[in-house]
């Protein structure tokens, strides 16, 4: 490979590889930021849809907290992008500086070549230079010398032009990066102001709710009672199914077909589709502090997902509907078996499936009931492996 082609290959490879690497990093960061912004916008719309008489509800406080969490994450994502851009700007500055240095050297070398050619041939032309040779071999060597000398000068011109092209592209990228950084800095400022406003709203809500301690404790007691009823019903159904599967068995005995389904479900940790097209998790799995009342511990056997009124509920995996029943105060409940796993969907107002029916992943099984005086619906979603409650959030995919 000639010197010129080696040089052109090196600068082209360096240009394309470097640009690809930081472009991919930026794409990943931007993707994460867009996802957070979409969730943030959805939480904002959920708050807007709540009627005035429910402004000082625990539900509103939780969604406001979620907004603050998402807003904070969004600011962090933007700052992460800015850091990446600053790193890319520093890289571009180094590349531009190196290309300018290469260009200066190439131009200097080319000027020397031109001057040398002028000095060599100022009194005689190339033809006379060849004819002045002592013999044929010397003439041939001089001819080859002139040929390669001319070719080398052309290669220098190509190198200069190629370097200029890459330099122009790098300068253009550098300017785009500076513009992007400025845009993101402006966005950080706007998001920070919004975060400050939301924190003030949060404080106001907390103050209002703290004065309703007696009412809130009554709501907690009611929810605990309903949760216990649901747990007892699920455990009863599980025990009944175990007894039917095999006399004297301590766990549910899977058929060969159910074993295949069980293994498929088991391999979908962090991959299951969401039971709703849109929604935000407003209460996590397990025991945690009450969002308002200090010293009060609450427990959730699954997760709560807040969504728009009348949203469709979908099965998270292929399975068989094992039971559909009603718990007053929790509306309709659907339990779907996936081998030894169970998915539980509570707070449905309409149900489109029946016990014994085989259903598919993402098949609509019913419609959520709306909360009182609100356009927000809450799906109470659980995953069990026989008698063991699992954290649904660990099973659901990040992308809805």
Helices and strands as residue ranges (DSSP letters): H 3-48, G 52-54, H 58-120, H 126-131, H 136-210, H 213-245, H 256-266, E 280-283, E 286-289, E 297-300, E 303-308, E 312-314, E 319-327, E 331-338, E 341-351, E 358-359, E 364-368, E 376-385, E 388-390, G 392-394
